[in-house]
Amino acid sequence: MCGRSGSGKTTLLKLLKKQLAPYGERTGDIFVLGKKIEEQSEQESVTAVGFVMQNSNTSIVTETVWRELAFGLESLGKSSDEIRRKTAEISVYFGLEPIYNKKTEYLSGGERQIVNLASVMLHEPEILLLDEPTSRLDTISAKKLISHIIRLNRELGTTVIISEHYTDDIFSYANRVILLEKGKLIENSHPKHISQNFSEIFLPTSARIHRAISPNANEILVTSAEIRRYILDNYTITKNIMPISSQPEQNNENILKIRNIYFRYSKNESDILTNLSLDVKKGEIFSIIGSNGSGKSTLLKIILGTEKIYSGFYKRSKKIKISMLPQDPREIFFKSTVEEDLLSVCDNKERISDICEFLGISELMSRHPYDLSGGEQQKTALAKILLTSPDIILLDEPTKAMDFESRQSVISIIRNLKKSGVTQIIVTHDTRTASECSDRCAFLFNKNIVSIDEPKRFFSQLTYFTTPEAQIARGIFQNAVTMSDVVEMCRKNNIK
């Protein structure tokens, strides 16, 4: 299920789950497994329809993984023997044995989401609903979660309805793709036979490239393997090196200097960051990628000053104003409406209006921030951060849960902020955003930064933690890491 932020995807999913149905006026009927949803018993609704939410942090309620798995069965009054048998079986199926006794607060984002999925599947639902389950995951964790979802569909026959902005990993497996626009269903097709009216912003990377280089094709290509074969079969590759544009000369002044820092959350815990050194130059856009739980968000908190290192050196001028967009934007909402929240940091209504218009959130001013979709919350929080006029902005997953158009508007904001001299440090799992707007990118692994380079060299040297476009171009076009790179190289080469 595709659609822009606020198009009604989450609302539609929740309407299919009796316990989660939003309050409001509804007309028409909803049938689940042949029965009107109002006629379902609580037991039927709980066990027949499973729901995995976008934010794994709000779904986990117990201290350890095994307790989290057992919680739902205990609530239904299952016997101890049945609970032990079922939790053991589901743990083996999802590969949770290594973390079975682990505290849930120490789980990575990917582990949390798989635990959520396993907890739901313990009830053996016939229908599984997932609301943007990969939006908070790194590339590898997202692929792992999708592989579990595909297994459940293929092996157990579970009906899966999944809402996603990032369709690269799931589109080719779908039996049907539906598109919502302003609460209305406007497309319901097989992935390969969608209409020309189906906006390319909801297509996987392979399909968008195919449409760009072959706009009149009757059938779209939906996997990386298909588009790679298409390029090799239809083009005479004589130019295979994408030139790296010379970067504008960077300001050599370091606005931040970090040397050999060590950090842990408590004395008895392991280090989160070890011997990490980093320079950030004034006015640059510096992106950091890495797996869930690698310490990226922790590093931002250290830069912000809310967490203190126990060893090493960190220097910044006291005159520098730093603001941070947290991973969960709800952390910075305090008022009853968007307008009141924005006015709490800036009383210039004209400036508020300009920023809201640019971010496309002007119509949200009277809404409660908690009632917004994930993408709308993210843009509203970004507006609030921008209104503080900081020298350095720390962005923790700024494009999370955003549709393609919203992501592009954020990239435009980031580029415009650079023109005004604002330094930006971005932590992201969105490799495409990092490749399109960064001056430099860094890879955080094993508690330290292992690589820093300009985007084209950086992502072309990676194989698995890179952009989908770079994976498609690998071995065909060197240094091509964005869609425009791949399309440009195709157009530079001769059609056979």
Backbone hydrogen bonds, N-H to C=O, Kabsch-Sander energy under -0.5 kcal/mol:
donor,donor_aa,acceptor,acceptor_aa,energy
2,C,178,I,-2.7
4,R,180,L,-0.5
7,S,4,R,-2.0
12,L,8,G,-2.5
13,L,9,K,-2.2
14,K,10,T,-2.5
15,L,11,T,-1.8
16,L,12,L,-0.7
16,L,13,L,-1.1
17,K,14,K,-1.4
18,K,16,L,-0.5
20,L,17,K,-1.8
21,A,17,K,-1.0
21,A,18,K,-0.6
32,V,30,I,-0.5
32,V,35,K,-2.9
33,L,31,F,-0.5
35,K,32,V,-1.3
37,I,30,I,-2.5
39,E,36,K,-1.4
40,Q,36,K,-0.6
40,Q,37,I,-0.9
45,S,41,S,-2.4
46,V,42,E,-2.4
47,T,43,Q,-2.2
48,A,44,E,-2.6
49,V,45,S,-1.4
50,G,127,I,-3.0
52,V,129,L,-2.9
53,M,51,F,-0.6
56,S,54,Q,-0.9
58,T,55,N,-0.9
59,S,56,S,-0.9
60,I,56,S,-1.1
65,V,102,K,-2.0
66,W,100,Y,-1.7
68,E,64,T,-2.0
69,L,65,V,-2.4
70,A,66,W,-2.0
71,F,67,R,-1.7
72,G,68,E,-0.6
73,L,69,L,-0.5
74,E,70,A,-2.6
75,S,71,F,-2.2
76,L,72,G,-1.0
77,G,74,E,-1.6
78,K,73,L,-2.2
83,I,79,S,-2.4
84,R,80,S,-2.6
85,R,81,D,-2.4
86,K,82,E,-2.8
87,T,83,I,-2.5
88,A,84,R,-1.9
89,E,85,R,-2.2
90,I,86,K,-2.6
91,S,87,T,-1.7
92,V,88,A,-1.8
93,Y,89,E,-2.3
94,F,90,I,-2.2
95,G,92,V,-0.7
96,L,91,S,-3.3
97,E,91,S,-0.7
99,I,96,L,-1.2
100,Y,97,E,-1.2
102,K,99,I,-1.5
104,T,63,E,-2.8
105,E,63,E,-0.5
106,Y,103,K,-1.6
107,L,104,T,-1.4
112,R,108,S,-2.6
113,Q,109,G,-2.1
114,I,110,G,-1.9
115,V,111,E,-2.4
116,N,112,R,-2.5
117,L,113,Q,-2.3
118,A,114,I,-2.8
119,S,115,V,-2.6
120,V,116,N,-2.0
121,M,117,L,-2.4
122,L,118,A,-1.1
123,H,120,V,-1.4
124,E,121,M,-1.7
126,E,48,A,-1.1
127,I,48,A,-2.2
128,L,159,T,-3.4
129,L,50,G,-3.3
129,L,127,I,-0.5
130,L,161,I,-2.3
131,D,52,V,-2.5
132,E,130,L,-0.9
132,E,163,S,-2.1
135,S,132,E,-1.3
137,L,134,T,-1.8
142,A,138,D,-2.6
143,K,139,T,-1.9
144,K,140,I,-2.0
145,L,141,S,-2.4
146,I,142,A,-2.5
147,S,143,K,-2.1
148,H,144,K,-1.6
149,I,145,L,-2.0
150,I,146,I,-2.6
151,R,147,S,-2.0
152,L,148,H,-2.2
153,N,149,I,-1.7
154,R,150,I,-3.0
155,E,151,R,-3.3
156,L,151,R,-0.7
156,L,152,L,-1.2
157,G,153,N,-0.8
158,T,152,L,-1.7
159,T,126,E,-2.5
161,I,128,L,-2.6
162,I,160,V,-0.5
163,S,130,L,-2.9
164,E,1,M,-1.9
164,E,162,I,-0.5
167,T,165,H,-0.9
170,I,167,T,-0.7
171,F,167,T,-2.5
173,Y,170,I,-1.4
174,A,170,I,-0.8
174,A,171,F,-1.1
177,V,189,S,-3.3
179,L,187,E,-1.9
180,L,2,C,-2.4
181,E,184,K,-2.5
183,G,7,S,-1.9
184,K,181,E,-1.6
186,I,179,L,-2.7
186,I,184,K,-0.7
187,E,179,L,-1.0
189,S,177,V,-2.4
193,H,190,H,-1.8
194,I,191,P,-0.7
198,F,195,S,-1.5
199,S,197,N,-0.7
202,F,199,S,-1.6
203,L,200,E,-1.5
208,R,204,P,-2.1
209,I,205,T,-2.4
210,H,206,S,-2.2
211,R,207,A,-2.6
212,A,208,R,-1.8
213,I,209,I,-2.0
214,S,210,H,-2.2
217,A,214,S,-1.6
220,I,192,K,-1.2
222,V,220,I,-0.5
227,I,223,T,-1.9
228,R,224,S,-2.3
229,R,225,A,-2.1
230,Y,226,E,-2.2
231,I,227,I,-2.3
232,L,228,R,-2.3
233,D,229,R,-2.3
234,N,230,Y,-1.8
235,Y,231,I,-1.6
236,T,494,N,-3.7
237,I,235,Y,-0.9
238,T,236,T,-1.1
240,N,238,T,-0.6
242,M,240,N,-0.6
242,M,478,Q,-3.3
245,S,243,P,-0.7
255,I,253,E,-0.6
255,I,280,V,-2.2
256,L,280,V,-1.8
257,K,315,K,-1.7
258,I,278,L,-3.1
259,R,313,F,-3.4
261,I,276,L,-2.6
262,Y,311,S,-2.5
263,F,273,L,-2.2
269,E,266,S,-1.6
272,I,263,F,-3.3
273,L,263,F,-1.5
274,T,447,K,-2.8
276,L,261,I,-2.0
278,L,258,I,-2.6
280,V,256,L,-2.0
282,K,253,E,-2.8
284,E,281,K,-1.7
286,F,284,E,-0.6
286,F,424,Q,-3.1
287,S,285,I,-0.6
287,S,440,R,-2.4
288,I,426,I,-3.3
289,I,442,A,-2.8
294,S,291,S,-1.7
299,L,295,G,-2.1
300,L,296,K,-1.7
301,K,297,S,-2.0
302,I,298,T,-1.9
303,I,299,L,-2.2
304,L,300,L,-2.6
305,G,301,K,-1.7
306,T,301,K,-1.6
307,E,301,K,-1.3
310,Y,262,Y,-2.0
311,S,262,Y,-1.1
313,F,259,R,-2.7
315,K,257,K,-2.6
320,I,317,S,-1.3
322,I,320,I,-0.6
323,S,392,I,-2.2
325,L,394,L,-3.1
331,E,328,D,-2.0
332,I,329,P,-1.7
333,F,330,R,-1.3
334,F,332,I,-0.5
338,V,364,L,-0.5
338,V,367,R,-2.1
339,E,365,M,-2.5
341,D,337,T,-2.1
342,L,338,V,-2.4
343,L,339,E,-2.5
344,S,340,E,-1.1
345,V,342,L,-1.3
346,C,342,L,-1.1
349,K,347,D,-1.1
352,I,348,N,-2.2
353,S,349,K,-2.4
354,D,350,E,-2.2
355,I,351,R,-2.3
356,C,352,I,-2.5
357,E,353,S,-2.3
358,F,354,D,-2.1
359,L,355,I,-2.1
360,G,356,C,-0.8
360,G,357,E,-0.5
361,I,356,C,-2.8
362,S,356,C,-0.6
364,L,361,I,-2.0
365,M,362,S,-1.1
367,R,364,L,-2.0
371,D,368,H,-1.9
372,L,369,P,-1.1
377,Q,373,S,-2.6
378,Q,374,G,-1.9
379,K,375,G,-2.0
380,T,376,E,-2.3
381,A,377,Q,-2.6
382,L,378,Q,-2.0
383,A,379,K,-2.1
384,K,380,T,-1.9
385,I,381,A,-2.0
386,L,382,L,-2.5
387,L,383,A,-1.7
388,T,385,I,-1.5
389,S,386,L,-1.6
391,D,321,K,-2.1
392,I,321,K,-2.2
393,I,423,T,-2.6
394,L,323,S,-2.9
394,L,392,I,-0.5
395,L,393,I,-0.6
395,L,425,I,-2.8
396,D,325,L,-2.3
396,D,394,L,-0.6
397,E,395,L,-0.9
397,E,427,V,-3.5
400,K,397,E,-1.3
402,M,399,T,-1.6
407,R,403,D,-2.6
408,Q,404,F,-2.3
409,S,405,E,-1.9
410,V,406,S,-2.0
411,I,407,R,-2.3
412,S,408,Q,-2.2
413,I,409,S,-2.1
414,I,410,V,-2.7
415,R,411,I,-2.4
416,N,412,S,-2.5
417,L,413,I,-2.5
418,K,414,I,-1.6
419,K,415,R,-1.7
420,S,416,N,-1.2
421,G,418,K,-1.9
422,V,417,L,-2.4
423,T,391,D,-2.4
424,Q,284,E,-2.5
425,I,393,I,-2.4
426,I,286,F,-2.8
426,I,424,Q,-0.5
427,V,395,L,-3.0
428,T,288,I,-2.0
428,T,426,I,-0.5
431,T,429,H,-1.4
434,A,430,D,-1.9
435,S,431,T,-2.2
436,E,432,R,-1.7
437,C,433,T,-1.7
438,S,434,A,-1.4
439,D,285,I,-2.7
440,R,285,I,-1.7
441,C,453,D,-2.9
442,A,287,S,-2.4
443,F,451,S,-2.1
444,L,289,I,-2.8
444,L,442,A,-0.5
445,F,443,F,-0.6
445,F,448,N,-3.1
448,N,445,F,-1.5
450,V,443,F,-2.6
450,V,448,N,-0.6
451,S,443,F,-0.8
453,D,441,C,-2.0
458,F,454,E,-2.8
459,F,455,P,-2.9
460,S,456,K,-1.9
461,Q,457,R,-1.2
462,L,459,F,-0.7
470,A,481,V,-0.5
471,Q,467,T,-1.8
472,I,468,P,-2.1
473,A,469,E,-2.4
474,R,470,A,-1.1
476,I,473,A,-2.8
477,F,473,A,-2.5
478,Q,240,N,-3.9
478,Q,476,I,-0.5
480,A,477,F,-1.1
481,V,479,N,-0.8
486,V,482,T,-2.0
487,V,483,M,-2.7
488,E,484,S,-2.4
489,M,485,D,-2.3
490,C,486,V,-2.1
491,R,487,V,-2.1
492,K,488,E,-1.4
493,N,489,M,-0.9
493,N,490,C,-0.6
494,N,236,T,-1.0
496,K,234,N,-2.5
